[in-house]
Amino acid sequence: MSALVLALAAGAVIGLALGALGGGGSVLAVPALIYLLGFTPVAATTAGLVIVALTSATALTAHARDGHVRWRAGLLFAAAGAGPAMLGSALATDLPAGALSASFATVAGVAAARMLRPGGEDDTAGEIRLGHAAAAGAGLGAVTGVLGVGGGFLAVPALVGVLGLRMREAVGTSLLVITLNSLAALGLRGGTVDHLDWAVVAPFAGAAVLGAWDGRRLAAKVKGSTLQRVFAAALLAAAVAMLVDALV
């Protein structure tokens, strides 16, 4: 199968996840780039940031139009993570490939377990706790910078549990956080961006952007818990494969 077809297929799946769940799909981008398209871990994390930033910004417009974005809360969360995202991005280029893959696999495995864990949707919005929001935002920014993921799989639970947002608002607001964190992390990766294989990255990102629009419509037709389990299973498989590869 050609690299173009693989890039289009992987991009569509990742866009669907981001559009429907506000996260989860972006963490699949890095293993897809490494194992399907032959990118190095450093190049994959940089390309992942480009793809995630474009896709999240696209999905954000749809959720904002539906009134599901809490701008003040999202900006506060993202502002706390901007510095750690840039610092993590600078550190990532110096990490050994095996360490980067193992770290990514660990975070992906935790994310998959969280997504598979049963839990009800919280329909009550609570008061935003500034200190907790800043701490959670900083941690998310660091993950984004080092591993090249938007962090929506961590942002959505944090926005619900820490900031007290309703689930639909958390999904929409997470896309704002993902977009800003990804752009901040990319700010310190200018040199690596220039060396990306854009013949692969561009169609990958294009398919992801189109998939994000479809994901928003899919979310209205399919139960969120069903979508979440499907993407979590794929994420867990990717995490196991990356961890085995890093340790062998």
C-alpha positions in Angstrom: 0.0 0.0 0.0 1.4 3.4 -1.0 2.4 6.0 1.6 -0.2 8.4 0.3 -3.0 5.9 0.8 -1.8 5.1 4.3 -1.4 8.8 5.2 -5.0 9.6 4.0 -6.5 6.6 5.9 -4.6 7.4 9.1 -5.4 11.1 8.9 -9.1 10.4 8.4 -9.3 8.2 11.5 -7.4 10.7 13.6 -9.7 13.5 12.4 -12.8 11.5 13.3 -11.5 11.0 16.8 -10.7 14.6 17.4 -13.9 15.9 15.9 -16.1 13.4 17.9 -14.2 13.2 21.2 -12.1 16.3 21.5 -9.1 14.1 21.9 -7.8 10.5 21.5 -7.1 10.7 17.8 -4.1 12.9 18.1 -2.2 10.4 20.2 -2.6 7.9 17.4 -0.8 10.2 14.9 2.7 9.5 16.2 2.6 5.7 16.1 0.9 5.9 12.7 3.7 8.1 11.4 6.4 5.9 12.8 5.0 2.4 12.0 3.0 3.0 8.9 5.0 5.8 7.2 8.5 5.3 8.5 9.1 8.5 10.4 11.7 8.7 13.1 10.3 9.4 16.6 11.5 13.0 16.6 10.2 13.7 13.1 6.9 12.0 14.0 6.3 14.1 17.1 7.0 17.3 15.1 4.7 16.2 12.3 2.1 15.1 14.9 2.1 18.7 16.3 1.5 20.1 12.8 -1.4 17.7 12.1 -2.9 18.1 15.5 -2.8 21.9 15.4 -4.5 22.1 12.0 -7.1 19.5 12.8 -8.0 20.8 16.2 -8.4 24.4 14.9 -10.8 23.1 12.3 -12.9 21.0 14.8 -12.8 24.0 17.2 -14.8 26.2 14.8 -17.6 23.7 14.6 -17.8 23.3 18.4 -17.6 27.0 18.9 -20.5 27.6 16.5 -22.6 25.2 18.6 -21.7 27.2 21.7 -19.7 24.4 23.4 -16.4 26.3 24.0 -15.7 27.9 27.3 -13.2 30.5 26.1 -12.1 32.0 29.4 -11.5 28.5 31.0 -9.8 27.2 27.9 -7.4 30.2 27.6 -6.5 30.0 31.3 -5.8 26.3 30.9 -3.7 26.8 27.7 -1.8 29.8 29.2 -0.6 27.7 32.1 0.7 25.1 29.6 2.4 27.3 27.0 5.7 27.6 28.8 5.9 23.8 29.7 4.9 23.0 26.1 7.8 25.0 24.7 10.3 23.6 27.3 9.2 20.1 26.6 9.5 20.6 22.9 13.1 21.8 23.3 14.0 18.8 25.4 12.3 16.3 23.1 14.8 16.8 20.3 17.7 15.7 22.6 16.0 12.6 23.9 17.1 9.1 22.6 14.6 7.6 20.2 14.0 4.6 22.5 13.3 6.8 25.5 10.9 9.0 23.5 9.0 5.9 22.2 8.8 4.3 25.6 7.5 7.6 27.2 4.9 7.9 24.5 3.8 4.3 24.9 3.4 4.8 28.6 1.3 7.9 28.3 -0.8 6.3 25.5 -1.4 3.2 27.6 -2.6 5.4 30.6 -4.8 7.3 28.2 -6.3 4.1 26.8 -7.0 2.8 30.2 -8.7 6.0 31.2 -10.8 6.0 28.1 -11.9 2.4 28.7 -12.8 3.0 32.4 -16.6 3.3 32.8 -17.9 6.5 34.1 -20.9 8.7 33.7 -21.2 12.1 32.1 -21.3 15.0 34.5 -24.1 17.3 33.6 -23.4 19.9 36.2 -20.9 22.7 35.8 -19.0 23.8 38.9 -16.8 26.7 39.9 -13.4 26.9 38.2 -10.5 26.5 40.6 -7.7 28.6 39.3 -4.8 26.9 41.1 -5.9 23.4 40.0 -6.5 24.6 36.5 -3.0 26.1 36.3 -1.4 22.9 37.6 -3.4 20.7 35.2 -2.7 23.0 32.3 1.0 23.1 33.0 1.2 19.3 33.1 -0.7 18.9 29.9 1.5 21.5 28.2 4.6 19.5 29.1 3.1 16.3 27.7 2.2 18.1 24.5 5.7 19.5 24.0 7.7 16.3 24.7 5.5 13.8 23.0 4.0 15.8 20.1 0.4 15.1 21.0 -2.4 17.6 21.6 -3.3 16.0 25.0 -7.1 16.0 24.5 -7.2 12.5 26.0 -5.9 14.2 29.2 -7.6 17.6 28.7 -11.2 16.4 28.6 -11.0 14.5 32.0 -9.2 17.5 33.5 -11.6 20.0 32.2 -14.5 18.0 33.6 -12.9 17.0 37.0 -10.8 20.1 37.7 -12.7 22.9 36.1 -16.1 21.4 36.5 -17.2 21.7 32.8 -20.0 19.7 31.3 -18.8 16.9 29.0 -19.8 18.7 25.7 -18.2 21.9 26.9 -15.1 20.0 27.9 -14.8 18.4 24.4 -15.1 21.8 22.7 -12.9 23.6 25.1 -10.2 20.9 24.9 -9.9 21.7 21.2 -8.9 25.3 22.0 -6.3 24.0 24.5 -4.9 21.5 22.1 -4.6 24.1 19.3 -2.8 26.6 21.5 -0.5 24.0 23.1 0.4 22.5 19.8 1.3 25.9 18.3 3.4 26.8 21.4 5.3 23.5 21.1 5.9 24.1 17.4 7.4 27.5 18.1 10.6 25.8 19.2 10.7 23.1 16.5 11.1 25.4 13.5 14.3 23.6 12.4 12.7 20.1 12.4 9.6 21.3 10.6 11.7 22.3 7.6 12.9 18.7 7.2 9.5 17.0 7.3 8.4 14.9 4.3 5.5 17.2 3.3 4.4 14.9 0.5 3.2 12.6 3.4 2.4 15.2 6.1 0.2 17.4 3.9 -2.3 14.7 2.7 -2.2 13.3 6.3 -3.2 16.7 7.7 -5.8 17.3 4.9 -7.5 14.0 5.6 -7.5 14.7 9.3 -9.1 18.1 8.8 -11.9 16.6 6.6 -12.3 13.8 9.2 -12.7 16.3 12.0 -15.8 17.7 10.3 -17.3 14.2 9.9 -16.4 13.4 13.5 -18.5 16.3 14.7 -21.5 14.9 12.8 -20.7 11.3 13.9 -20.8 12.4 17.6 -24.4 13.4 17.1 -25.4 9.9 15.8 -23.3 7.4 17.8 -23.0 7.2 21.6 -19.8 8.8 22.8 -19.0 5.8 25.0 -19.0 3.5 21.9 -16.7 5.8 20.0 -14.4 6.1 23.0 -14.1 2.4 23.4 -13.2 1.9 19.8 -10.5 4.5 19.8 -9.2 3.4 23.2 -8.7 -0.2 21.9 -6.7 1.1 18.9 -4.7 3.4 21.2 -3.9 0.5 23.6 -2.7 -1.7 20.7 -0.4 1.2 19.5 1.0 1.7 23.0 1.8 -2.0 23.4 3.5 -2.1 20.0 5.6 1.0 20.7 6.6 -0.2 24.1 7.7 -3.6 22.8 9.7 -1.9 20.0 11.4 0.5 22.5 12.4 -2.3 24.8 13.6 -4.8 22.2 
